């Protein structure tokens, strides 16, 4: 807990990264107990772009996730609690979608055949407050088989090179990703 709080403090104090405060919000519920879906951060550098994603990581806790808690055919907040935000210091392509530098919100649209990553201009809202008129666009994601189920949802960058990275969203038996390029 101390290390996560320290990391949030250091990230927020950094003048080189525009990190949103939502991902480093209160680490305990009003009762003083740790949040059921704690704050997490994913970071990468692609070209000259520094990318930071702030999200809260829910757990399966015996529930059916994809097609259940995360229903098919509806926008999902891609995490828990406050809306998941992505900040980039330079313009990047998510698939074929050009995303300008700045802070945006990430949502997902899962279906049985294909997931879409949604990049949205609205920021500062609770995760379930979605305004389609604020969409920058939607990008098809690629499914990747998982060897075993994953209890805690994660967002990560993988296969990072000087000019590209894969943004992965994993939870339960699902691994969906999109390629990011400079």
N, C-alpha and C positions, 0 to 999 in steps of 0.2 A: 504494500500500500504506500509506504513512504517513497519507494523508488518511482512508482507511477506518478505520485503527486509532484515529486522533484522533476521528473521528466516533463510533466505538463507545465510546471513553472518555468523551466528552462526554455521549452518550445515557445511559450507565450512571450517570454522576454526577448527572444531572438529578433534582431532587426532584419535578418536576411530572409526569414520565412514569414509569410503572412498566414499564420495558423489560426483557424477559428477557435473560439473559446468553447463552443458547444462540446467538442470531444473531450475537453478537459474540465467539464462541469463537475459539480459536487460528486465525490466518490462514495458518498454514503447517502442512504435514504434519510428522511426526516427522523426516523427512529434511531439513527446512529449506526445501523447495520450496513454492511457493504451492499451495494446495488446488486440485484439479481443479474443484471446485464451491465457489467462494468465497462468503463470507457477504454477504448483501444485506439491505436494510431498505426497507420502504415505509411512508409515514406520511400521514395525512390528519386533518382535523378535520371532524366532522359535528355541527352544533349545538354543545353544550358537551363533546362526546366527542372526546378525542384518541385516535387509533387508530395502533398501531404493529405491523407484521408483520416478524418476524425469520425469515429463511430462508437456505438455501444454494442457489445458482443453478447447476444442472448445464447442460452443453452437449450438443448433438446428437452431435458428433464422428463423423459418418458412420453413426450407428445409426438404426434405425427406432424412433421414440419412441412415439407413440400407437398402441395396438394391438400394440406390441412390448415395449420396455423398460417402458412404462406400459401394462400389459395391460388389456383390457376385462374388466369383471365382477369386478375385485378392487380393494380399497382401496389407494390410492397415497398416499405420504407428502407429496405436493405440494412437492417440492424434493429435497434430498439431505442426507446426514449427519444432524445432530440433527433432531428433529421441528420442523416449522414452527409458530411460535407467533404468536398475535395477542393484543394487550393493548389493552383499551379502558377509558377512565376513567369511562364511563357506559353504562347499558343501551342496546342498539341492536337493531333488527330487521334480520336478514339474510333477505331475502325475507319470509316470514311467521313466521320463527323468532325469538323474543325471546332475545337473548344478554345475560346479565348482565355488568356491569362486572367486570373482572378479566383474568386471563391464561388462555387456552385454546389448544388445539392444532388446527390445520387439517389435514384429510385431504381427499382427493377420491375419488370413485367414478366412473370413466369407463365409459361404455358407448357402443355405436355410435349409439344414438338420443339419449341425454341424459347429461350429467354431473351429479353431485350433489356439493355442498360439504358436508363433514362438520365440525361443530364439536364438539370433545371436551374434557371436563374434565381429563383426565390431562395433566400437564406434566412436563418434565424428562427425558423418555425419548428414546432413539434413535428416529429416524424410522420404522423398520420395526416398532416395538413398539406395536401398536394393540389397544385393549381396547374392544370395541363396547359393553360395559356402562357405559362412561364418556361415551357420546355425549350431547350436549345435543340434537342433532337433525341432520337432513339437509335440505338446501335445493336445489331444482332450479336449475341454472345455464342461462344462455342462451348459445348459440353465436353467434359473429360471424365472418364470413369474413375471412381475412387476405390482403392483397395479395401478400405474399411470405413465405417461411419465415423463422422466427426461430431462430438458432443457440443463444442462451443463454436459458434459462427466466427469465421475469420475473413478478413479482406487482406490480401497480400499482393506484392509485386514479385514476379518471377521472370526468369529468362531475360533479365535486364542487360542491355548492351548500351553502347554510347548513343544509339539512335532509336531504341525501342524497349518496350517492356510489356509483360502481360499482367493485366489486373484481374486477379482471381477472387471470386466470392465462393466460399465453401461452407457448407453446413449439412448435417445429417449425411445423406448419400449423394449430395450434389456438389459439383465443382463446375462453375460457369466462369468463362473468362473472355476478355476482349483485349486485342492488341492495341497498344498506344505507341504512336510514332511521332517523331519530331518533324 
